[in-house]
């Protein structure tokens, strides 16, 4: 046997891990045909130049870091545009995502609150049963270069599905994408000036949300039975709106078992009438927490994170926010590259951002790592996954942890103040 084969065998026997793999996540383009190039900050959506430069950065990261896949967490067009304008904006963003993916890179899409032909916060399919993909991209979505990796597409018309993002022959990691827009109080009704057509009744929304939660529980149960780790991705996170202080998910939206015998039987013997969707979600996450390697969210356009708690006071998960490409929440545009080890534990997340000082350009110096930023004082976080790093913070130092988050929340633009971001860092379900 040659020397290099002997060394390789010794390394494998000793359990030496190979170099970590990565995946890329970006969200909230909010492309606006009337957006002004170079204008930055509150109320300003993404111009064509900013979107093109963001594509260039993503392509550069794919070329240099070789992420195994990319997840786009929703919101393609600007808010409240006329139908013809929305379709133009959909086409521009979808074309840009296809440009990022190229001929072979796997890219997965999940919907945000802007992502329907029927208007903001409406059903994923409109009154003609069309999705945003119908006009120019039929058959290519929700997974570019990866339709053969989809596991379950039964909820696709409602905007959720599961897949093997490492390829159809690698079942070690299951991606579960959710449409959590339907958990928001605006869902099915519309947002301020854009009423949905058709308008959904509260009973219809309750049933749609309940079916999705039961589907989530079944997906996690299947992953557990097959010894798969799971990555969960969604647009609207649970917990509080850090800007305004209101709940992100509708606290009056309750779970109703859609398909007895219960798909949630692994979680609890029964779901009492009146139990909120967020409470059921926290119970599902708690039941399968060992199976879940990460939870990705978006919607806030900021680099936030949320510790997920149960009604029993157990910390069961960590939701990592993906910043927006748009700057309309006063943020710098950004994207995240996640690292994970051979056990699929997420060990770091590097945020890459553009700034006003560099114009629309994304320079390598504009980046920071999660592990370095959030490692507790006087602790060595080498080899720790992100959940373990945050779990290592004593409760007595929660304010210090929140202050660190607030310092980077706008992706190195300016620290936030006078809002509810510190409280929003802890997501508690509605408990009796």
LUMSELO-829215 format. One record per residue (C-alpha): residue number from 1; x, z, y; residue in one letter. Coordinates in Angstrom, 3 decimals. Layout:
BEGIN
+-----+----------+----------+----------+------+
| seq |        u |        w |        v | type |
+-----+----------+----------+----------+------+
| NUM |        X |        Z |        Y |    A |
...
+-----+----------+----------+----------+------+
This chain:
BEGIN
+-----+----------+----------+----------+------+
| seq |        u |        w |        v | type |
+-----+----------+----------+----------+------+
|   1 |    0.000 |    0.000 |    0.000 |    X |
|   2 |    1.344 |   -0.913 |    3.410 |    X |
|   3 |    2.360 |    1.785 |    5.906 |    X |
|   4 |   -0.445 |    1.028 |    8.367 |    X |
|   5 |   -3.058 |    1.303 |    5.605 |    X |
|   6 |   -1.628 |    4.676 |    4.563 |    X |
|   7 |   -1.782 |    5.900 |    8.178 |    X |
|   8 |   -5.336 |    4.611 |    8.539 |    X |
|   9 |   -6.426 |    6.422 |    5.404 |    X |
|  10 |   -4.771 |    9.651 |    6.553 |    X |
|  11 |   -6.522 |    9.437 |    9.921 |    X |
|  12 |   -9.880 |    8.866 |    8.303 |    X |
|  13 |   -9.299 |   11.711 |    5.868 |    X |
|  14 |   -8.372 |   13.996 |    8.746 |    X |
|  15 |  -11.617 |   13.128 |   10.505 |    X |
|  16 |  -10.017 |   11.608 |   13.576 |    X |
|  17 |  -12.810 |    9.999 |   15.591 |    X |
|  18 |  -12.524 |    6.460 |   16.822 |    X |
|  19 |  -12.777 |    5.619 |   20.503 |    X |
|  20 |  -16.224 |    6.300 |   21.929 |    X |
|  21 |  -18.810 |    3.574 |   22.383 |    X |
|  22 |  -20.976 |    3.062 |   25.466 |    X |
|  23 |  -24.318 |    1.761 |   26.665 |    X |
|  24 |  -25.451 |    0.782 |   30.162 |    X |
|  25 |  -28.595 |    1.832 |   32.037 |    X |
|  26 |  -30.049 |    0.590 |   35.316 |    X |
|  27 |  -33.440 |    0.761 |   36.970 |    X |
|  28 |  -35.720 |    0.271 |   39.978 |    X |
|  29 |  -34.593 |   -2.991 |   41.506 |    X |
|  30 |  -37.713 |   -3.208 |   43.719 |    X |
|  31 |  -36.740 |   -6.723 |   44.723 |    X |
|  32 |  -38.494 |   -7.819 |   47.902 |    X |
|  33 |  -38.550 |  -11.424 |   49.068 |    X |
|  34 |  -38.651 |  -10.149 |   52.657 |    X |
|  35 |  -35.967 |   -7.468 |   52.240 |    X |
|  36 |  -33.200 |   -7.711 |   54.831 |    X |
|  37 |  -29.650 |   -8.091 |   53.507 |    X |
|  38 |  -27.347 |   -5.326 |   54.657 |    X |
|  39 |  -30.147 |   -2.982 |   55.705 |    X |
|  40 |  -29.797 |    0.330 |   53.925 |    X |
|  41 |  -31.841 |    3.478 |   53.521 |    X |
|  42 |  -35.444 |    4.723 |   53.549 |    X |
|  43 |  -38.105 |    2.061 |   53.256 |    X |
|  44 |  -35.667 |   -0.770 |   52.548 |    X |
|  45 |  -36.134 |   -2.629 |   49.289 |    X |
|  46 |  -33.538 |   -4.698 |   47.432 |    X |
|  47 |  -32.514 |   -7.983 |   49.007 |    X |
|  48 |  -31.388 |  -10.983 |   46.978 |    X |
|  49 |  -27.747 |  -10.349 |   47.950 |    X |
|  50 |  -27.881 |   -6.711 |   46.802 |    X |
|  51 |  -29.529 |   -7.707 |   43.507 |    X |
|  52 |  -26.951 |  -10.454 |   42.911 |    X |
|  53 |  -24.081 |   -8.038 |   43.549 |    X |
|  54 |  -25.641 |   -5.446 |   41.259 |    X |
|  55 |  -25.820 |   -8.107 |   38.555 |    X |
|  56 |  -22.145 |   -8.861 |   39.120 |    X |
|  57 |  -21.265 |   -5.174 |   38.695 |    X |
|  58 |  -23.280 |   -4.891 |   35.485 |    X |
|  59 |  -21.654 |   -8.039 |   34.095 |    X |
|  60 |  -18.231 |   -6.676 |   35.037 |    X |
|  61 |  -18.948 |   -3.395 |   33.216 |    X |
|  62 |  -20.166 |   -5.281 |   30.155 |    X |
|  63 |  -16.996 |   -7.371 |   30.152 |    X |
|  64 |  -14.597 |   -4.441 |   30.648 |    X |
|  65 |  -16.351 |   -1.554 |   28.884 |    X |
|  66 |  -18.165 |   -3.507 |   26.147 |    X |
|  67 |  -21.356 |   -1.407 |   26.039 |    X |
|  68 |  -23.330 |   -1.973 |   22.869 |    X |
|  69 |  -26.590 |   -2.522 |   24.765 |    X |
|  70 |  -28.312 |   -2.123 |   28.139 |    X |
|  71 |  -31.610 |   -0.430 |   28.994 |    X |
|  72 |  -33.591 |   -1.349 |   32.100 |    X |
|  73 |  -36.046 |    1.446 |   32.961 |    X |
|  74 |  -38.559 |   -0.470 |   35.031 |    X |
|  75 |  -39.871 |   -1.343 |   38.499 |    X |
|  76 |  -38.995 |   -4.950 |   39.222 |    X |
|  77 |  -40.943 |   -5.978 |   42.368 |    X |
|  78 |  -41.417 |   -4.239 |   45.702 |    X |
|  79 |  -44.572 |   -2.204 |   46.284 |    X |
|  80 |  -47.978 |   -3.702 |   47.023 |    X |
|  81 |  -47.119 |   -7.369 |   47.288 |    X |
|  82 |  -49.677 |  -10.223 |   47.048 |    X |
|  83 |  -50.047 |  -11.672 |   43.553 |    X |
|  84 |  -48.042 |  -14.821 |   44.254 |    X |
|  85 |  -45.221 |  -12.817 |   45.810 |    X |
|  86 |  -45.170 |  -10.345 |   42.912 |    X |
|  87 |  -44.800 |  -13.167 |   40.400 |    X |
|  88 |  -41.923 |  -14.614 |   42.419 |    X |
|  89 |  -40.241 |  -11.195 |   42.484 |    X |
|  90 |  -40.823 |  -10.693 |   38.754 |    X |
|  91 |  -39.164 |  -14.040 |   38.071 |    X |
|  92 |  -36.151 |  -13.176 |   40.242 |    X |
|  93 |  -35.582 |   -9.805 |   38.583 |    X |
|  94 |  -36.198 |  -11.056 |   35.056 |    X |
|  95 |  -33.839 |  -13.938 |   35.699 |    X |
|  96 |  -31.225 |  -11.477 |   36.938 |    X |
|  97 |  -31.608 |   -9.308 |   33.848 |    X |
|  98 |  -31.205 |  -12.414 |   31.693 |    X |
|  99 |  -28.058 |  -13.235 |   33.676 |    X |
| 100 |  -26.722 |   -9.743 |   32.929 |    X |
| 101 |  -27.507 |  -10.086 |   29.221 |    X |
| 102 |  -25.989 |  -13.539 |   28.886 |    X |
| 103 |  -26.215 |  -15.272 |   25.514 |    X |
| 104 |  -25.537 |  -12.293 |   23.248 |    X |
| 105 |  -25.696 |   -8.859 |   24.930 |    X |
| 106 |  -28.736 |   -6.790 |   23.874 |    X |
| 107 |  -30.918 |   -5.704 |   26.821 |    X |
| 108 |  -34.142 |   -3.683 |   26.533 |    X |
| 109 |  -36.875 |   -3.422 |   29.159 |    X |
| 110 |  -39.530 |   -0.724 |   29.606 |    X |
| 111 |  -42.191 |   -0.768 |   32.335 |    X |
| 112 |  -42.313 |    1.122 |   35.605 |    X |
| 113 |  -45.297 |    1.760 |   37.840 |    X |
| 114 |  -44.752 |   -1.541 |   39.701 |    X |
| 115 |  -44.532 |   -3.663 |   36.570 |    X |
| 116 |  -47.933 |   -5.207 |   36.082 |    X |
| 117 |  -49.609 |   -8.299 |   37.481 |    X |
| 118 |  -52.644 |   -6.141 |   38.316 |    X |
| 119 |  -50.832 |   -3.977 |   40.896 |    X |
| 120 |  -49.008 |   -0.659 |   41.187 |    X |
| 121 |  -49.828 |    1.953 |   38.502 |    X |
| 122 |  -52.177 |   -0.393 |   36.657 |    X |
| 123 |  -52.320 |   -1.207 |   32.957 |    X |
| 124 |  -49.326 |   -3.043 |   31.557 |    X |
| 125 |  -51.662 |   -5.898 |   30.621 |    X |
| 126 |  -53.984 |   -7.109 |   33.387 |    X |
| 127 |  -57.594 |   -8.302 |   33.086 |    X |
| 128 |  -56.376 |  -11.559 |   31.529 |    X |
| 129 |  -54.244 |   -9.650 |   28.979 |    X |
| 130 |  -51.058 |  -10.941 |   30.598 |    X |
| 131 |  -47.900 |   -8.931 |   31.137 |    X |
| 132 |  -45.254 |   -9.687 |   33.797 |    X |
| 133 |  -43.422 |  -11.731 |   31.158 |    X |
| 134 |  -46.204 |  -14.249 |   30.612 |    X |
| 135 |  -45.356 |  -16.863 |   33.240 |    X |
| 136 |  -41.707 |  -17.744 |   32.705 |    X |
| 137 |  -40.323 |  -15.499 |   29.987 |    X |
| 138 |  -42.861 |  -15.481 |   27.155 |    X |
| 139 |  -41.291 |  -14.672 |   23.812 |    X |
| 140 |  -38.044 |  -13.291 |   25.259 |    X |
| 141 |  -39.193 |   -9.770 |   26.099 |    X |
| 142 |  -39.092 |   -6.800 |   25.954 |    X |
| 143 |  -35.725 |   -7.242 |   24.247 |    X |
| 144 |  -33.290 |   -9.973 |   25.274 |    X |
| 145 |  -31.065 |  -11.133 |   22.427 |    X |
| 146 |  -32.628 |   -8.344 |   20.396 |    X |
| 147 |  -36.209 |   -9.158 |   19.373 |    X |
| 148 |  -35.060 |   -8.966 |   15.762 |    X |
| 149 |  -34.056 |   -5.320 |   16.304 |    X |
| 150 |  -37.582 |   -4.118 |   17.131 |    X |
| 151 |  -38.920 |   -1.554 |   14.664 |    X |
| 152 |  -42.462 |   -0.973 |   15.894 |    X |
| 153 |  -44.223 |   -3.110 |   18.474 |    X |
| 154 |  -47.776 |   -1.833 |   17.880 |    X |
| 155 |  -47.886 |   -0.381 |   21.399 |    X |
| 156 |  -46.285 |   -3.363 |   23.119 |    X |
| 157 |  -49.442 |   -4.351 |   25.003 |    X |
| 158 |  -49.370 |   -0.843 |   26.480 |    X |
| 159 |  -45.659 |   -1.064 |   27.292 |    X |
| 160 |  -43.919 |    0.955 |   24.552 |    X |
| 161 |  -42.008 |    0.166 |   21.362 |    X |
| 162 |  -39.004 |    1.216 |   19.258 |    X |
| 163 |  -35.831 |   -0.639 |   18.276 |    X |
| 164 |  -32.399 |   -0.374 |   16.692 |    X |
| 165 |  -30.230 |   -1.005 |   19.778 |    X |
| 166 |  -26.965 |   -1.183 |   17.820 |    X |
| 167 |  -28.297 |   -4.156 |   15.873 |    X |
| 168 |  -30.793 |   -4.622 |   13.079 |    X |
| 169 |  -28.163 |   -3.753 |   10.467 |    X |
| 170 |  -27.182 |   -0.466 |   12.126 |    X |
| 171 |  -30.017 |    2.032 |   11.796 |    X |
| 172 |  -28.037 |    5.093 |   12.885 |    X |
| 173 |  -29.651 |    5.085 |   16.356 |    X |
| 174 |  -33.314 |    4.493 |   17.202 |    X |
| 175 |  -34.339 |    3.643 |   20.763 |    X |
| 176 |  -37.838 |    4.868 |   21.625 |    X |
| 177 |  -39.175 |    3.435 |   24.885 |    X |
| 178 |  -42.261 |    5.021 |   26.431 |    X |
| 179 |  -44.731 |    4.005 |   29.117 |    X |
| 180 |  -45.015 |    7.351 |   30.907 |    X |
| 181 |  -46.636 |    5.672 |   33.904 |    X |
| 182 |  -49.907 |    6.335 |   32.065 |    X |
| 183 |  -49.236 |   10.083 |   32.355 |    X |
| 184 |  -49.282 |    9.860 |   36.165 |    X |
| 185 |  -52.490 |   10.689 |   38.065 |    X |
| 186 |  -52.549 |    7.226 |   39.691 |    X |
| 187 |  -52.488 |    5.314 |   36.407 |    X |
| 188 |  -55.400 |    2.971 |   35.820 |    X |
| 189 |  -56.801 |    3.602 |   39.282 |    X |
| 190 |  -54.132 |    2.186 |   41.583 |    X |
| 191 |  -51.840 |    3.450 |   44.271 |    X |
| 192 |  -53.345 |    4.009 |   47.718 |    X |
| 193 |  -54.076 |    0.484 |   48.942 |    X |
| 194 |  -53.909 |   -1.358 |   45.612 |    X |
| 195 |  -56.876 |   -0.510 |   43.354 |    X |
| 196 |  -56.542 |   -1.674 |   39.756 |    X |
| 197 |  -58.668 |   -4.419 |   38.285 |    X |
| 198 |  -59.972 |   -3.503 |   35.791 |    X |
| 199 |  -60.340 |    0.163 |   36.767 |    X |
| 200 |  -59.766 |    2.506 |   33.813 |    X |
| 201 |  -62.028 |    5.478 |   33.174 |    X |
| 202 |  -60.532 |    8.940 |   32.666 |    X |
| 203 |  -61.623 |    8.830 |   29.019 |    X |
| 204 |  -59.796 |    5.526 |   28.482 |    X |
| 205 |  -56.638 |    6.899 |   30.066 |    X |
| 206 |  -56.841 |   10.059 |   27.956 |    X |
| 207 |  -57.156 |    8.052 |   24.764 |    X |
| 208 |  -54.294 |    5.691 |   25.689 |    X |
| 209 |  -52.018 |    8.628 |   26.526 |    X |
| 210 |  -52.963 |   10.490 |   23.344 |    X |
| 211 |  -52.331 |    7.470 |   21.135 |    X |
| 212 |  -48.882 |    7.059 |   22.687 |    X |
| 213 |  -48.004 |   10.734 |   22.130 |    X |
| 214 |  -49.090 |   10.518 |   18.497 |    X |
| 215 |  -47.019 |    7.355 |   18.140 |    X |
| 216 |  -44.006 |    9.178 |   19.624 |    X |
| 217 |  -44.374 |   12.022 |   17.138 |    X |
| 218 |  -44.586 |    9.551 |   14.265 |    X |
| 219 |  -41.514 |    7.656 |   15.481 |    X |
| 220 |  -39.502 |   10.876 |   15.631 |    X |
| 221 |  -40.747 |   11.921 |   12.197 |    X |
| 222 |  -39.729 |    8.550 |   10.752 |    X |
| 223 |  -36.296 |    8.811 |   12.399 |    X |
| 224 |  -35.837 |   12.293 |   10.965 |    X |
| 225 |  -36.814 |   11.113 |    7.482 |    X |
| 226 |  -34.292 |    8.265 |    7.745 |    X |
| 227 |  -31.534 |   10.469 |    9.202 |    X |
| 228 |  -31.467 |    8.520 |   12.466 |    X |
| 229 |  -30.585 |    9.861 |   15.913 |    X |
| 230 |  -32.971 |    8.890 |   18.691 |    X |
| 231 |  -32.588 |    7.901 |   22.327 |    X |
| 232 |  -35.804 |    8.223 |   24.360 |    X |
| 233 |  -36.260 |    6.211 |   27.559 |    X |
| 234 |  -39.096 |    6.359 |   30.107 |    X |
| 235 |  -39.807 |    5.549 |   33.743 |    X |
| 236 |  -41.742 |    8.513 |   35.207 |    X |
| 237 |  -40.103 |   11.822 |   34.214 |    X |
| 238 |  -41.943 |   15.047 |   33.421 |    X |
| 239 |  -41.788 |   17.988 |   35.803 |    X |
| 240 |  -42.020 |   18.140 |   39.576 |    X |
| 241 |  -41.571 |   15.479 |   42.226 |    X |
| 242 |  -38.414 |   16.683 |   43.949 |    X |
| 243 |  -39.401 |   14.976 |   47.193 |    X |
| 244 |  -42.963 |   16.199 |   47.643 |    X |
| 245 |  -43.356 |   19.037 |   45.145 |    X |
| 246 |  -46.337 |   17.608 |   43.234 |    X |
| 247 |  -46.386 |   17.170 |   39.435 |    X |
| 248 |  -45.016 |   13.857 |   38.170 |    X |
| 249 |  -47.459 |   13.882 |   35.230 |    X |
| 250 |  -51.138 |   14.601 |   35.712 |    X |
| 251 |  -51.678 |   18.273 |   34.733 |    X |
| 252 |  -55.371 |   17.533 |   34.143 |    X |
| 253 |  -54.594 |   14.817 |   31.589 |    X |
| 254 |  -55.151 |   16.458 |   28.215 |    X |
| 255 |  -54.344 |   15.458 |   24.674 |    X |
| 256 |  -57.082 |   14.321 |   22.297 |    X |
| 257 |  -56.117 |   13.626 |   18.699 |    X |
| 258 |  -56.853 |    9.903 |   18.325 |    X |
| 259 |  -56.411 |    9.548 |   14.581 |    X |
| 260 |  -57.177 |   12.512 |   12.298 |    X |
| 261 |  -55.576 |   13.674 |   10.075 |    X |
| 262 |  -53.157 |   14.636 |   12.765 |    X |
| 263 |  -50.027 |   12.635 |   13.410 |    X |
| 264 |  -48.878 |   15.727 |   15.284 |    X |
| 265 |  -49.232 |   17.944 |   12.215 |    X |
| 266 |  -45.452 |   18.367 |   12.142 |    X |
| 267 |  -45.652 |   19.866 |   15.622 |    X |
| 268 |  -48.584 |   22.236 |   15.388 |    X |
| 269 |  -51.524 |   22.911 |   13.120 |    X |
| 270 |  -53.868 |   21.815 |   15.863 |    X |
| 271 |  -53.809 |   20.646 |   19.458 |    X |
| 272 |  -56.353 |   22.829 |   21.251 |    X |
| 273 |  -58.870 |   21.044 |   23.404 |    X |
| 274 |  -57.593 |   21.058 |   26.963 |    X |
| 275 |  -53.878 |   21.102 |   26.106 |    X |
| 276 |  -52.021 |   19.059 |   28.725 |    X |
| 277 |  -50.136 |   15.922 |   27.775 |    X |
| 278 |  -46.936 |   17.441 |   29.175 |    X |
| 279 |  -47.326 |   20.533 |   26.986 |    X |
| 280 |  -47.805 |   18.393 |   23.876 |    X |
| 281 |  -44.783 |   16.295 |   24.877 |    X |
| 282 |  -42.611 |   19.426 |   25.182 |    X |
| 283 |  -43.758 |   20.580 |   21.735 |    X |
| 284 |  -42.907 |   17.212 |   20.213 |    X |
| 285 |  -39.452 |   17.241 |   21.828 |    X |
| 286 |  -38.916 |   20.817 |   20.621 |    X |
| 287 |  -39.891 |   19.957 |   17.048 |    X |
| 288 |  -37.391 |   17.091 |   16.867 |    X |
| 289 |  -34.732 |   18.277 |   19.327 |    X |
| 290 |  -31.949 |   18.044 |   16.734 |    X |
| 291 |  -32.864 |   14.393 |   16.234 |    X |
| 292 |  -32.797 |   13.464 |   19.934 |    X |
| 293 |  -29.432 |   12.511 |   21.406 |    X |
| 294 |  -30.642 |   11.797 |   24.931 |    X |
| 295 |  -33.620 |   11.324 |   27.238 |    X |
| 296 |  -33.371 |    8.785 |   30.069 |    X |
| 297 |  -35.734 |    8.674 |   33.055 |    X |
| 298 |  -36.022 |    6.778 |   36.346 |    X |
| 299 |  -38.621 |    6.438 |   39.146 |    X |
| 300 |  -37.049 |    8.825 |   41.687 |    X |
| 301 |  -34.283 |    6.304 |   42.555 |    X |
| 302 |  -31.913 |    9.299 |   42.647 |    X |
| 303 |  -29.239 |   10.666 |   40.328 |    X |
| 304 |  -31.295 |   13.614 |   39.165 |    X |
| 305 |  -31.491 |   15.577 |   35.956 |    X |
| 306 |  -34.192 |   17.782 |   34.470 |    X |
| 307 |  -33.888 |   20.613 |   31.991 |    X |
| 308 |  -36.905 |   20.487 |   29.675 |    X |
| 309 |  -38.490 |   23.786 |   28.619 |    X |
| 310 |  -41.289 |   24.788 |   26.270 |    X |
| 311 |  -44.034 |   27.312 |   26.946 |    X |
| 312 |  -42.006 |   29.760 |   24.827 |    X |
| 313 |  -39.122 |   29.532 |   27.296 |    X |
| 314 |  -36.875 |   27.458 |   25.037 |    X |
| 315 |  -34.552 |   24.866 |   26.565 |    X |
| 316 |  -35.104 |   21.846 |   24.318 |    X |
| 317 |  -33.862 |   18.809 |   26.189 |    X |
| 318 |  -32.097 |   17.283 |   29.154 |    X |
| 319 |  -33.530 |   14.288 |   30.993 |    X |
| 320 |  -30.914 |   12.249 |   32.846 |    X |
| 321 |  -32.172 |   10.204 |   35.791 |    X |
| 322 |  -31.018 |    6.604 |   36.287 |    X |
| 323 |  -30.588 |    5.884 |   40.021 |    X |
| 324 |  -32.281 |    2.875 |   41.584 |    X |
| 325 |  -30.739 |   -0.368 |   42.707 |    X |
| 326 |  -33.110 |   -0.197 |   45.676 |    X |
| 327 |  -32.097 |    2.045 |   48.594 |    X |
| 328 |  -35.639 |    2.860 |   49.712 |    X |
| 329 |  -35.411 |    6.563 |   48.892 |    X |
| 330 |  -32.380 |    6.939 |   51.123 |    X |
| 331 |  -29.983 |    6.553 |   48.206 |    X |
| 332 |  -26.998 |    4.372 |   47.507 |    X |
| 333 |  -27.716 |    1.827 |   44.741 |    X |
| 334 |  -26.215 |    2.775 |   41.385 |    X |
| 335 |  -26.152 |    2.360 |   37.611 |    X |
| 336 |  -24.866 |    4.517 |   34.745 |    X |
| 337 |  -22.550 |    3.904 |   31.819 |    X |
| 338 |  -23.065 |    6.400 |   28.969 |    X |
| 339 |  -20.439 |    7.305 |   26.369 |    X |
| 340 |  -21.334 |    8.540 |   22.894 |    X |
| 341 |  -19.360 |    9.653 |   19.859 |    X |
| 342 |  -19.603 |    8.710 |   16.198 |    X |
| 343 |  -22.452 |   11.208 |   15.722 |    X |
| 344 |  -24.312 |    9.500 |   18.606 |    X |
| 345 |  -23.968 |   12.548 |   20.845 |    X |
| 346 |  -23.834 |   11.503 |   24.523 |    X |
| 347 |  -20.540 |   12.875 |   25.821 |    X |
| 348 |  -20.436 |   11.523 |   29.362 |    X |
| 349 |  -22.247 |    9.410 |   31.923 |    X |
| 350 |  -20.334 |    7.637 |   34.666 |    X |
| 351 |  -22.300 |    6.735 |   37.780 |    X |
| 352 |  -21.126 |    3.575 |   39.560 |    X |
| 353 |  -22.488 |    3.024 |   43.063 |    X |
| 354 |  -22.254 |    0.785 |   46.113 |    X |
| 355 |  -22.022 |    2.289 |   49.581 |    X |
| 356 |  -22.582 |    1.288 |   53.184 |    X |
| 357 |  -18.834 |    1.511 |   53.816 |    X |
| 358 |  -18.226 |   -1.193 |   51.201 |    X |
| 359 |  -21.284 |   -3.232 |   52.119 |    X |
| 360 |  -22.969 |   -4.705 |   49.085 |    X |
| 361 |  -19.762 |   -4.611 |   47.069 |    X |
| 362 |  -19.363 |   -2.302 |   44.092 |    X |
| 363 |  -15.769 |   -1.012 |   44.131 |    X |
| 364 |  -14.192 |    0.877 |   41.235 |    X |
| 365 |  -13.451 |    3.903 |   43.429 |    X |
| 366 |  -17.203 |    4.508 |   43.876 |    X |
| 367 |  -17.872 |    6.368 |   40.651 |    X |
| 368 |  -18.048 |    9.874 |   39.201 |    X |
| 369 |  -18.508 |   11.399 |   35.770 |    X |
| 370 |  -21.206 |   13.778 |   34.595 |    X |
| 371 |  -18.888 |   15.989 |   32.536 |    X |
| 372 |  -16.439 |   16.558 |   35.387 |    X |
| 373 |  -19.207 |   17.075 |   37.943 |    X |
| 374 |  -21.288 |   19.532 |   35.933 |    X |
| 375 |  -18.818 |   21.406 |   33.750 |    X |
| 376 |  -19.394 |   25.161 |   34.394 |    X |
| 377 |  -16.647 |   27.003 |   36.285 |    X |
| 378 |  -13.648 |   28.080 |   34.197 |    X |
| 379 |  -14.901 |   26.224 |   31.121 |    X |
| 380 |  -13.326 |   23.402 |   29.135 |    X |
| 381 |  -16.023 |   20.786 |   28.501 |    X |
| 382 |  -13.844 |   18.465 |   26.418 |    X |
| 383 |  -15.783 |   17.253 |   23.419 |    X |
| 384 |  -19.100 |   18.689 |   24.624 |    X |
| 385 |  -22.217 |   16.552 |   24.869 |    X |
| 386 |  -24.257 |   16.515 |   28.069 |    X |
| 387 |  -26.963 |   18.860 |   26.807 |    X |
| 388 |  -24.365 |   21.409 |   25.700 |    X |
| 389 |  -22.642 |   21.235 |   29.089 |    X |
| 390 |  -25.834 |   22.051 |   30.961 |    X |
| 391 |  -26.879 |   24.650 |   28.387 |    X |
| 392 |  -23.561 |   26.442 |   28.990 |    X |
| 393 |  -24.588 |   27.360 |   32.543 |    X |
| 394 |  -25.822 |   30.992 |   32.706 |    X |
| 395 |  -29.276 |   31.434 |   34.184 |    X |
| 396 |  -27.690 |   33.550 |   36.897 |    X |
| 397 |  -25.866 |   30.443 |   38.155 |    X |
| 398 |  -28.850 |   28.079 |   38.278 |    X |
| 399 |  -28.639 |   27.807 |   42.066 |    X |
| 400 |  -24.981 |   26.785 |   41.870 |    X |
| 401 |  -25.867 |   24.115 |   39.304 |    X |
| 402 |  -28.723 |   22.884 |   41.487 |    X |
| 403 |  -26.410 |   22.699 |   44.499 |    X |
| 404 |  -24.028 |   20.453 |   42.565 |    X |
| 405 |  -26.908 |   18.174 |   41.633 |    X |
| 406 |  -28.107 |   18.008 |   45.241 |    X |
| 407 |  -24.613 |   17.018 |   46.396 |    X |
| 408 |  -24.694 |   13.871 |   44.233 |    X |
| 409 |  -28.452 |   13.253 |   44.150 |    X |
| 410 |  -28.212 |   10.388 |   46.630 |    X |
| 411 |  -25.212 |    9.011 |   44.761 |    X |
| 412 |  -22.616 |   10.201 |   47.251 |    X |
| 413 |  -24.606 |    9.115 |   50.327 |    X |
| 414 |  -25.577 |   12.404 |   51.959 |    X |
| 415 |  -26.764 |   15.627 |   50.354 |    X |
| 416 |  -30.486 |   16.232 |   50.270 |    X |
| 417 |  -32.060 |   19.177 |   52.022 |    X |
| 418 |  -35.446 |   20.748 |   52.641 |    X |
| 419 |  -37.101 |   19.378 |   49.525 |    X |
| 420 |  -37.936 |   20.554 |   46.018 |    X |
| 421 |  -35.019 |   19.090 |   44.082 |    X |
| 422 |  -33.676 |   22.441 |   42.888 |    X |
| 423 |  -37.085 |   23.436 |   41.500 |    X |
| 424 |  -37.583 |   19.987 |   39.983 |    X |
| 425 |  -34.393 |   20.438 |   37.961 |    X |
| 426 |  -36.368 |   22.662 |   35.567 |    X |
| 427 |  -39.406 |   20.963 |   34.015 |    X |
| 428 |  -41.905 |   23.447 |   32.621 |    X |
| 429 |  -45.121 |   22.280 |   30.954 |    X |
| 430 |  -48.507 |   23.611 |   31.998 |    X |
| 431 |  -48.783 |   26.824 |   29.996 |    X |
| 432 |  -51.647 |   29.295 |   29.610 |    X |
+-----+----------+----------+----------+------+
